[in-house]
Every structure is written in C-alpha cells, then in structure tokens.
C-alpha cells in the first residue's frame, strides 16, 4: 500500500518561509523602518537647524540694513539742515554792515525827531526779523576779553578797568544759531 504522505507542518513548502524566517524578516523590516525614521528625523532636524540659521542671518541683515537706512536718513536730514543754515548764515552776514550803518546813524543827533524815530523803527524791525531767523547779538562791554568772541583792535592802558577787560565795543559781535558769525571789534584794557 502506498501511503500518502502529507507534508509535515514542520517542513516548509517550496517558496514559503518558515516561522523563524518570517519573524526574522519582520524584525529586520522593523529595524530598517526605525533606521529610516531616525535618518529622516536627523535629516529634518538638520534642515530645520539650517533654515533657522539662514533665518537668523537674514533677520540680522534686515536689522543692519534698517539701521543703515535710518542713519542715512538722519545724516541727509542733518546735512540738508546744515546747508540751509549755511546759506542763511551767508545771507545774514551780508546784512551785518547794514545793521552797523543803522547803529552809527542812530548815534548821530538829528534835528528832525520823526526822522530819527523812523530810523529807529526800521532798525528794530530789521534786527527783529534777523533774530527770528537765528541772529543773536552779544554785548562785550565790560566783559573779559575772549579771543574766540572778540577781535582786539586796540589795547588801551587803563587804571580803572581790570586787565584784559573790554573797555569799548567798536562793532557789535553776532552769533547765528549758536555759532559765531562775526566777532566783536573791541578795545581791551591793559595795565600801564
């Protein structure tokens, strides 16, 4: 009699994996998936860090450019203001001889009181207008001689006045918006 043989459950059919091989394959697949996941996470983390660095660099560049532009804007505004002040300063400097002439004319006695009063009003109006622009007259009479503010025309021996003191102002000095426009022409006292 021919006995039919049934395949033993422990014997593997051709082309099929055994239980141990299947477990090993599953385990290696899981290990490969974990390794792939770890590599993916590492790659994403690296890319994220690189993007964060690029973002920080771009942000830094933006802040620097913004600061540079702000400095440029302030510098051009300051230069424009200085240019206008310089132009106004030149115009006012050209008018100073007219003020000097008015001061000399006002010191002269006039028979016509209305004429003298009219001259005084014109002088005051011109001086007031120039002061609005930035002209600042300063008095030197009786003050200590300062070579930056005064131009000594003559040194006068004097016993009454202290040495290096302005005894007479020949031409008034002026500042323009805090800057010296013209030094005062003065006589200075000296010891005998």
TADALIN-V481508 format. One line per field, one symbol per residue. psi: psi as a letter, one per 20 degrees, with the letter a starting at -180 (. if undefined). A space follows every 10 residues. Layout:
# TADALIN-V481508
psi = ???
This chain:
# TADALIN-V481508
psi = pppppqpqhh qqqpiqqrgg hgggggghgg gggggggggg gggggggggg hgggggghgg gggghggggg ggggghgghg ghggggghgg ghhhihhggg gggghhhppq hohhgggggg ggghgggggh hhhjpnqqqi pirqpoihiq oohqpppqhg qqqkqohpog pqqqqoliqp gpqporpqqq q.
